Amino acid sequence: MSGVGDSGMVQLSVRVPPSLRAAARRRAAAVGVPLRDFVQRALEVAVAQPPITPDQLDEARARLAEALDAGEYARYVEGIDDPDLADQ
């Protein structure tokens, strides 16, 4: 895995709560990668993503909740042809 714009590697040491480390280990194991690679990829994604404001995040969550409540997620992802969902 290559770093963002760097050909070399440096060490980065951070302190995190034990619960966060445990959760990261579980997630890394679930996707089948070493914790080191999982954390590096998480940092790369976090740095590459454009910043999002709290208001934008709230708006996205509200829109997602509305779509879930309306059954749009089930219809789109699962292709459900449910008469109850069709009425929504």
C-alpha positions in Angstrom: 0.0 0.0 0.0 1.5 3.3 -1.0 1.3 6.5 1.1 -0.4 9.6 -0.2 2.2 11.1 -2.5 5.2 9.5 -0.8 7.5 6.8 -1.9 9.0 6.3 1.5 7.4 5.3 4.8 7.7 6.9 8.2 6.4 5.7 11.5 3.4 7.4 13.1 2.6 6.7 16.8 -0.8 7.7 18.3 -2.6 6.8 21.5 -6.2 5.6 21.2 -8.6 4.2 23.7 -8.4 0.4 24.1 -12.0 0.1 22.8 -11.0 1.9 19.5 -8.0 -0.3 19.0 -10.1 -3.4 19.7 -12.8 -2.3 17.2 -10.1 -1.6 14.6 -8.6 -5.0 15.1 -12.0 -6.7 14.7 -12.8 -4.7 11.5 -9.3 -5.5 10.1 -9.8 -9.2 10.8 -13.3 -9.1 9.3 -11.9 -7.8 6.0 -8.8 -10.0 6.2 -6.0 -7.5 6.4 -3.4 -6.8 9.1 -4.3 -4.0 11.5 -1.3 -1.9 10.2 -2.7 -2.0 6.6 -6.2 -1.3 7.8 -5.1 1.8 9.8 -3.0 3.1 6.9 -5.9 2.7 4.5 -8.3 4.5 6.9 -5.9 7.4 7.2 -5.5 7.6 3.4 -9.2 7.6 2.9 -9.7 10.2 5.7 -7.1 12.5 4.1 -8.4 12.1 0.6 -12.0 12.8 1.5 -13.1 16.4 1.2 -14.1 17.9 4.6 -17.7 17.7 5.6 -19.4 20.2 7.9 -21.6 19.0 10.8 -24.6 20.6 8.9 -23.8 18.6 5.8 -23.5 15.4 7.8 -26.8 16.1 9.6 -28.5 16.7 6.2 -27.1 13.4 4.8 -28.3 11.5 7.8 -31.7 13.0 7.6 -32.0 12.2 3.8 -30.9 8.6 4.5 -33.4 8.2 7.3 -36.2 9.5 5.0 -35.2 7.1 2.3 -35.1 4.2 4.7 -38.4 5.1 6.2 -40.0 5.3 2.7 -38.7 1.9 1.8 -36.5 3.2 -1.0 -33.4 1.4 0.3 -35.1 -2.0 0.2 -36.5 -1.4 -3.3 -33.2 -0.2 -4.7 -30.7 -2.6 -3.0 -32.8 -5.7 -2.6 -35.1 -5.3 -5.6 -38.1 -6.0 -3.3 -41.4 -6.0 -5.1 -43.5 -5.7 -1.9 -47.0 -4.4 -2.2 -46.6 -2.7 1.3 -43.6 -0.9 0.0 -45.2 0.1 -3.2 -47.8 2.1 -1.3 -45.2 4.2 0.4 
